[in-house]
């Protein structure tokens, strides 16, 4: 399967400027670029789709260029926004740019310039004078042409500043510069970037002639179950930084996808082959309820983003919650799983009182009923004695008391450690 068929099979590409020309170009080694916005210190799963496309192209033998928008990030891309974004300081953008560059280096091979490059567009845009910008590039963009782009027209009702209005010219200059400097003939981006990408392609042809080879293709905007795209501004965004979204949180998110989305996401997010995906899909629908596709998806994406060790730990933590074997967890894992439920314990107490203190029962009467029904476990061990005293000596690492009521209801108490 050639790379274009591979991308189409995975449902990654929504629009081509000219698919036939793209196929022809990609039949030989090409240089392809994609831009990344440093408006935050970490990319998210939506960005990972673009990273994965670059990686697939690189694996197919092409050279890729990842452009971190140190200059365009100072302006702000209007696409997908209902109002002007808040401009960041140069210092914040510089820090974000360094963080994004470091993340890109985790996933893409930049060890050989013939395989991949990561560059900052501030290097060529940051030194350009206003007069050069207007004289050398601005004259090739008519107001009517720029207004016709959906990224601009969608903002006309609420208003758009000249700053964001000019963004598509700056991104167009990027494409022209990279073609001239590195022979880059293909640009990729999210489908909300279509107007910016085609503007760059057309600028190249205005400057270098109608026969200048330049094509673009855009990726489908992958949506979550609620229909919203994976993005850093969305509530519950899935960041690539494990400090912001832990491997376990990432794993659990994809474990909870629908059957249809699980199979779709296997194609989008994983590097499993066509045959492997079709085999998982077949087995998944032959055994409804076993969540075969979800388990494979969650493991693969966690492994690819955070490594094998983190993925296996996420599987272990997920299995522990299902089985109730919480005694096998360490303090860090307990905090990861149940930290948001934590209630401080400043003294020993009976199991009856513990249920009420942790919110596992609304009253002592109800707590006693739960305990006598043998539905309560402390640190993985069933306990049917309401008067049993829960001591610090029983706590995991001398601190944590994990209480389970029924099969799925967990609560966490934490003794304060002595100094």
N, C-alpha and C positions, 0 to 999 in steps of 0.2 A: 504494500500500500504506500503510494507516494505521500509526501507531507501534506499536500492540499486535501487529498482524500481522507487522510488521517484527521486533519482539523475539522473537516465537514462531518465525518463519522461521529466525532465527539460533540458535535453541536456547538462548536466554539466560534465559528465565523458567521456573522449575520450579513455583512455587506462587503462586496469587493468593488473597487473602482472598475475593474475589468478582470473577471476571473480567468479568462483565457490568457491574458497577458501575465497575470500573476503566476499561473501554472508554467508558462514558458520561461519566465525569469527564474523560478525556483527549480527548474530542471537542471540548472547549473548553480554553482556556489554564488550566493548573494550576501549582501550586508543589509540587515533589517534593523530598524530601530523602534523603540517604544519609550515614551516619556513617563516620568513618575513625579507626582506633585509632593513637595516636601512641606505640606501645610500642617503635618503632625509628625511626631517623633517616631511613629511606627506605622507601617503599612498594615493592611487588613486583608481578609480573605478575598475580597473583591479584587484587590491588586494582585493577589496570588494567581488569579486566572491569567492575567497578562504575563506574569513571571513564568508561569507554566508554558504559555505559548512560545515565549522566547526560548525556554529550555528545550521544547520539542524541536524548534527550528535549529537550535544549536546542535542537538543530538542528530539531526538530519544532515549535518555537515555545513551549515551556513554560519556566517559571522553575525553576531548580534551586538547591538549598541543599546545600553540602558542609559537614558538621559535623565539625570536628576535636575529638576527645574529650579535651580538656585536663583535664576533671574525671573522666569515666568511665575514662580511662586510668590514673588514680591508684588505681582499684579493681581493675580486671582482669576481663575478660569470661571466664566459665567455659566457654563453648561451645568444643568441640573440644579441650579440655585434660583430661589425665588427672590433673593435680595442680595445686595452687595456683601461680600464677605469682609470680615475685619482684617485689615492688613497687619501682618506681623512685623516685628522689628528685624533688622538685618542680623542681629545676634541670634535670635530665635530661629530664623531661617537657616543660618549657618549650622546651628546645632542639629536641626531636623535633617538638613542635607547630609551631614555626616552619618546620622543614624540610618537614614534610608540607604545610603551607599553601603554601609556595613551589612544591612539586611540583604541587599541584592547580592553581595558577595557570598552569602551563605548558600544561595540557590543556583547561581550562574557561574560559569567558568570564565574568569578574567585573567587566567595565568598566562595566556598567549594572546597577544593583540590580534592575531589572525583568527582567533576563535571568539573573542568577546572583549568589549570595552565598556567601561562605565565612565561617563563624562558629565560635566556640569555646564549647563547652557549659560551660566553667568560668565564663563570664560570668553564667550564671543558677544553676548548681548550686553554684558555689564560695562563694556568699554565703548559701546556705540554712542555717538552723540545724537542729540535730538534731530539735528539737521540731516545727518547721515540716514537716520531712520526714516524721516519723511521723504528725503530726496531719492534714496536708493531703493526703498521698498514701498513706502506709503502711496506713491503715485500709481502703483499697479493694482490698488484696491479701490474700486468705486464704492461710494456710500451705498448705492442701490444693491450692489453685490453683497456687501457685508450685512445689510439689513435682511437679505433673503435667507441668510443662514438661520436655521432653527435655534441655535444656541443664543442668537441675538434677538430674533423676532419673539421668542417666548418671554423675553424680559421687557419688551417695549411698554407694555401696559403699566407695569410697576416702576419702570425706569431703569436705565443702565448708564453708568458713568463712562466717560471717554476712556478711563483707565481699563475697565474690563472689556469695553468695546474693542480696544486695540489688541486684546489678547491673541486673537486669531492671526494677526499679522506677525506677532512675535513667534508663535509656534510655526508659522509658515517659514520664517527665516531659519528656524532650527532645521527643518527638512532640507532647505536649500543649502545651508552650510554643511550638513552632514553628507549630502550627496557630492558636493564639491570637494570636501576634505577627505572623505572615506569611501566614496563611490557607493553610498547608500541609496538604493533605488526603491525600497519598500518601507512604508511606515505602518505600524499597527497601533490600535488604541481601542478603548471601549466605544460602543456604538453611540454614546452621547457625544463623542468627539468627532463624529463624521464631518461636520462642517469645518472644524479646524484642520482635519487631515486633508480633505479635498482642497482647501485653500492653499495648503503647502504644495500639493501636487500641481495646482494651476499656476502658482508663482514660479515654480521651476520651469514650466513650459513657456511662460511669458519671458523669462530671463534667458533660457537656453534653447528655445525653439520648440515648436509643436512636436517634434520627433524625440524630444528628450525622454528617456525611459524613467518613469516614476509612477508607482502604483501604491494604493493604500487598501487596507482591509480592516474591518472593525469586528470586535468580539461581541457576542450577545452579552447583555448585562444580566449576570446570573442573579436570580432573585431568591429570597428566602421563602419559607412556607407562607408568610403573611403578605407576599407579593412585593415587598420592599427589596431594593438591591442591597447586597452586602457592601456597606460603606462605613467609614469612620464616624460620620455624623449621625448614623442611625443608632437608636437605643439598642444596647446589647451587641455592639459591633464586635466582630471576632478579629482581634489584633494578632499580628505575627509575633509580637513581643510577648514572651511567656510571663513577664511580670504583669502585663495588662490582661491577657487571656491565657490562663494556664493550659498546659497540654490536656489535663483532665476536662476542663470546660469545653475545649475544642472537641475532644473525643465525644463527650456527652451530647453536644449540640448535634453532631452528625449521627449519633446513635438514635436520636429522636426524630429523624426525618421520616417522611412518608415512604411507602414502598416505591412509588413512582419516582420520587425525587432521589431516593438512594441510588437507583440504577442510573438516572441521569447524571448525578454527581460523580459516580464512578468514572464516567467518561470524561467529565469536565476536570475533576480535581486530581485523579490518580494517574499513574504512569503504567497501570496494568495494560496488557496488550488487548487487542480486539477479541482474541479467542478467550482470554482469561475473563474479560468482562462478560462476554456472552455466556460462558459457563457458570459464572456466579449468578447472573440474571436467571438462567434456566433453573438452577438449583433453588434460588430464592423463591420463585413463584410456584415451584413444585412442593415446597414445604412452608406454606403460609404460617405466620406466627413465630417462626424461628429467627426472623430478622437477620438472615444470612447476609444480605446486601448491606444493611446498616453496619453490621459488625466489621465487614471487610472495608467498607468506606471509611468508617471512623478510625480504624487502625492505620490504613494506608495514608490518609491525609495527615494524621498526627505524626506518623513516622517520617513522612517527607518533610514536614515543617519543623519538627522538634527532635527527630532522631528515634532510633529503635528503642533505646532505653526508656525514653519518656513515653513512647507509645505503649510499651509493655507494662509500665507502671500504671498508665491510665486504664488498661484492660484489667489489671489486678484490682485497682480501686473500684472499678465498676462491678467486678465479680464479687468483691467483698460486700458491697452494699446489698447485692442480690442475695448472697448466701448468709449474711449476718456475721461472718467470721472477722469481726472488727479487731480482735486481739492481735491479728497479724499486721496491723497498721502501726506506723510510727507517728510521732506527734505532728510532723510536717504534713503527712498524708491526712491525718484526722482534721487538721486545720483547713486543708484544701477542700475536703469533702463536706465538713459540717461546721466550719468556722463561723458562718453567718448565723448559726443557731446557738452559739455559745452563750451559756449563762454562768456567771461566776459563782463558785461555791466557797463560802468562808468557814464552813464547819461541817462535821459529819452529821448525817441524818438518816432516818429510816427510809426504806425504799418507798413507803407510802408517801412520806413528805417529799421525797425526791421527784416523784411523778408530778406532783402539784407544782413544785418549784420550777421544774423545767418546762411546764406547760403541756405535759403529756396527758394530763387529766384535769378537768375543770374543778374537781372537788376530791376530798379524801374518800368519799363514798364511791365515786366512780373509779378512783385509783385502786381501791381495794378490789373492786369487781374485775378490773383488768388483770391484776396480779393473781387472783385466785383462779382466773380462767387460763392461767399459764401462758399469757400472751406477752409477757414482759421479759426482756433479756438485758443483762448488764454486762457490758464489754464482751458480748457474744455468748454469755451463759444464762440460760433460763433461770429465773428466780421466782418462786411462788410464795415467798414469806413476806407479808407486808411489813413485819417488824424488823426485818434484816437491816442491820446498820451498814451503810455504805461509807467506807473509810478511805482515807487518802492512800493507804497501803494497797487498796484494790485498784487504784487508778493506773492507767497506762502511762508509763514514764512519770509516775507519781503525781500526775496532773489530771488526766482526762478520764471522764466517766461517760461512756457512750451508751445511751439507753435506747432500746428498740421496743416499740409497742406494735404488735402485729407484724406483718411482713414488710411494710414499707415506711413506717413512721419512725424517724430517727430524731433524737434529741441529744444535746451535748452539754455536759456540766464540766467545769474546769476549776479545780482547786488552785488557789494561789500558791505558787512555789515559795518556800522560805528562802530568804536571802542568805 
